[in-house]
Amino acid sequence: AKIKNEVLAQIQINADSANWPEHTSSLLNLSLKYPANWFKQEKKDLLTLASYDLESTSTPAIFTKIIITRIINSNTEITSLIANKSDYLKSSEEIFIDLWPVEKYHQKLSAENNLSYLLFINNTKNIYKIDIYSNNKSIFEFTINKILSTIDLL
């Protein structure tokens, strides 16, 4: 019952992205929308969006985390930006963010209901690395995809 109520609450909160707050970052040269109940932190060329289980313990557990990093040097090889290359497998899935092609790398040893992957956008000026993690794919995959669909590279 608790899980069902959490799922229904997340769906209700996240259903309409038109009502989400918008964040524009002059440091990252992008804007995006995210659910009002998510936490946002920006430092230099790094933006973190996260959803926490605030009822779990004194240290909240992370449900979902999206970390966006901007790399200014567009001559960088994308594979050099993956710390443990042997842990990731390049996807053949065709994805676009703000009309830019995206390279997707799945983490090989991710648990069945977890999401763990990297996205890379190379828009000639910058490379954007988007690190995505969720401990509950069935609840958060839709919301993560909605957030990604709101990204506008400036």
Rosetta blueprint (number, residue, H / E / L):
1 A L
2 K H
3 I H
4 K H
5 N H
6 E H
7 V H
8 L H
9 A H
10 Q H
11 I H
12 Q H
13 I H
14 N H
15 A L
16 D L
17 S H
18 A H
19 N H
20 W L
21 P L
22 E E
23 H E
24 T E
25 S E
26 S L
27 L L
28 L L
29 N L
30 L E
31 S E
32 L E
33 K E
34 Y L
35 P L
36 A L
37 N L
38 W L
39 F E
40 K E
41 Q E
42 E E
43 K E
44 K L
45 D L
46 L E
47 L E
48 T E
49 L E
50 A E
51 S E
52 Y E
53 D E
54 L L
55 E L
56 S L
57 T L
58 S L
59 T L
60 P L
61 A E
62 I E
63 F E
64 T E
65 K E
66 I E
67 I E
68 I E
69 T E
70 R E
71 I E
72 I L
73 N L
74 S L
75 N L
76 T L
77 E L
78 I H
79 T H
80 S H
81 L H
82 I L
83 A L
84 N L
85 K H
86 S H
87 D H
88 Y E
89 L E
90 K E
91 S L
92 S L
93 E L
94 E L
95 I E
96 F E
97 I E
98 D L
99 L L
100 W E
101 P E
102 V E
103 E E
104 K E
105 Y E
106 H E
107 Q E
108 K L
109 L L
110 S L
111 A L
112 E L
113 N L
114 N L
115 L E
116 S E
117 Y E
118 L E
119 L E
120 F E
121 I E
122 N E
123 N L
124 T L
125 K L
126 N L
127 I E
128 Y E
129 K E
130 I E
131 D E
132 I E
133 Y E
134 S E
135 N L
136 N L
137 K H
138 S H
139 I H
140 F H
141 E H
142 F H
143 T H
144 I H
145 N H
146 K H
147 I H
148 L H
149 S H
150 T L
151 I L
152 D E
153 L E
154 L L
